[in-house]
Amino acid sequence: MPHLTTGQRVGRTVAQLVVGVTVVLTVFPVLWMVRTALTPAGDLFGDSYGLWPHHPTLINFKRVLGMTSSAAARAAGGSGAQLDFLLYLRNSLIYTIVIVVGQTLSCAMAGYALARLRFRGRTAVFGTFVGSLMIPPIFTLLPNFALVKQLGWLDTFPGLVAPTLLMSPFSVFFLRQFFLSIPREVEEAALLDGASRARIFWSVVLPMSRAPLFTISLTLAVWSWKDFLWPLLVGRAENTRVLTAALGVFLQQSPNAEPDWTGLMAASTLTVVPPLLLLIFFGRRLVDAVGFTGVK
Amino acid sequence: MTVVQTAPASVPALDPPDRAPRTRRKGDGLTAWAFLLPSIVGFAVFFVYPAVRGVYYSTTDWNLLSPPKSVGLANYRAAIHDPEFWKSLRVTTYFVVLSLVAQLAIGLVLAGIMHRLLRSVMVRAVLLLPWLVPNVTIGLLWMWMLDTNLGFANHLLHSLGHGTEGFLTDPNLALPSIAGITTWAGIGYIALLFYAGMLQIPQDVYQSAQLDGAGEIRMFFGITLPLLRPIIALVLVVSVIGSFQIFDVVAVTTAGGPVGLTKVIYYYIYEEAFHHFRMGYASAMALCLALVLGVLTWVQMRLLRASTSDLG
């Protein structure tokens, strides 16, 4: 950089320092979580606060994943209660994948119809969808819980995914806005060739829309993965309990005076691994997605 | 935001289909409703129906087991006279203010630095990290960091010669601590939103200001902030709406304690509904909250429209 005055140099250094400190403060608690997960429970009471444990171990991961005997888990600082985070991990993956696929597909179809097809009531349907963005989740949560209970869907995957499987006003809105920006000429050409609207959607529009479909899928995946209250209420049984809910239950079962910190941190680490993989593989996409989907 | 801006431009461009024969339109209608069917079913069953039921439940006395008993507006009268309800609204408001002031200020500064000096994807990806972590995990992780006996924060205080603090158990510290946790969790995301907004400011504005001898700090206050104003307003409203619905972190770290000082409205509704099974009362409070948030969302949409004209 040419012609920097001393003041500018100091300014630059201060600015870089601000970002540097923020980065450290952002990462450190996450590192500390992993560090604790790798520490034997007995070592927590030692004086060591170094970044790497003296006797690193995988026992905490093994016991929360249900890969040790109850006695071995107790010996390693657990309560001996059966933990099966492998199962909860599976449940979380099912929950997330089903919602992402279902909602993206259904909302892409709706978004396309609202952007491109001409029919009576289009404005009314779109207006109703957008208007419902104003309804906060808590308001529909209680009646939805009652409904799922009446249907006998508590502790089932259909009950877990039902409210978000087919629809979120935001996804429809987001995808409609994108479809509006596709040039009409592409579809006109296919229409003249005699292709039906449905066919054009599947073989022309969807393949052209890979980028926004991916953006909304990534965003939905992160949102669904983080869901807590709904899956906590609806999927209480072991074989429908998702990771976040299981983490809450694990904490409740842990003794209040002396929580099982190493086990809890191992379980916490597990909830971060899949989204972290998304960040590593699709970092730029995710970062850009915030600009597009953030102000919802 | 970019997406939103493209919308109005494409609507009037309807030339060829407008002159298409009537028969085609009919065909479109059928296809359109077929395309909309899944989302309309989902919408009707899990948005509209529960919203209507919610209004009805709010006028009943109902414990989830026996059928709801109609009680008119008694739940709303009860809410008005319920000190806990008002307290939870006060606690929530206090939390929103504490949590957002720092987030917005630091977020703006970070975005400004990234915009003018440090356009690194790596940094942005790292800042996004807390957004990827479930709130339950965030709560638990900070509960551990702030633990009275073994937490890292108290270790740090000790090594600075300071006494032990019960961050989540001290009545004076609990709510500020939770606000601190949500600040940690939200700051990167907010900075990225501001950053995306700043990218829309044309570069030549800065270049000509630089020729006039303006420094970075003067440009930040003289150019960036004024031009970003609509987006700041928008992010503020979105964040207020989001923060009003804080639940997960409170449920994990304090469960509303100590002595109800962190019992935010969302948690109070949850407790009434699923611990005390007072679904009617919970629904009435949820409706009140919905009205507050509805007004805020309306403001947000007005701002959204305002923001498109300002920067475009």
Interface residues (C-beta under 8 A of the other chain):
Chain A: G7 Q8 G11 R12 A15 Q16 V18 V19 T22 V23 L25 T26 V27 P29 V30 W32 M33 T36 L44 F45 Y49 L105 S106 C107 M109 A110 Y112 A113 L114 L117 R118 F119 R120 R122 V125 T128 F129 S132 L133 M134 I135 P136 P137 I138 F139 T140 L141 L142 P143 N144 A146 L147 K149 A162 P163 T164 L165 L166 M167 P169 V172 F174 Q177 F178 L180 S181 R184 E188 S196 R197 A198 F201 V222 W225 K226 F228 L229 L233 L243 T244 L247 G248 L251 W261 L264 M265 S268 T271 V272 P275 L276 L278 L279 G283 R284 L286 V287 V290 G291 F292 G294 V295 K296
Chain B: M1 T2 V3 V4 T6 A7 S10 V11 A13 P16 P17 R25 G27 D28 G29 T31 A32 W33 A34 F35 L36 P38 S39 I40 V41 G42 F43 V45 F46 F47 V48 Y49 P50 A51 R53 G54 Y57 L64 I106 V109 L110 I113 M114 L117 L118 V121 M122 V123 R124 A125 V126 L127 L128 L129 P130 W131 L132 V133 P134 N135 V136 T137 L140 L141 W142 W144 M145 D147 L150 F152 H155 W184 I187 G188 Y189 L192 L193 Y195 A196 L199 G215 E216 I217 I231 L234 V235 V238 I241 Q245 F247 D248 A251 V252 Y266 I269 Y270 A273 F274 M279 A282 S283 A286 L287 L289 A290 L293 G294 T297 W298 L304
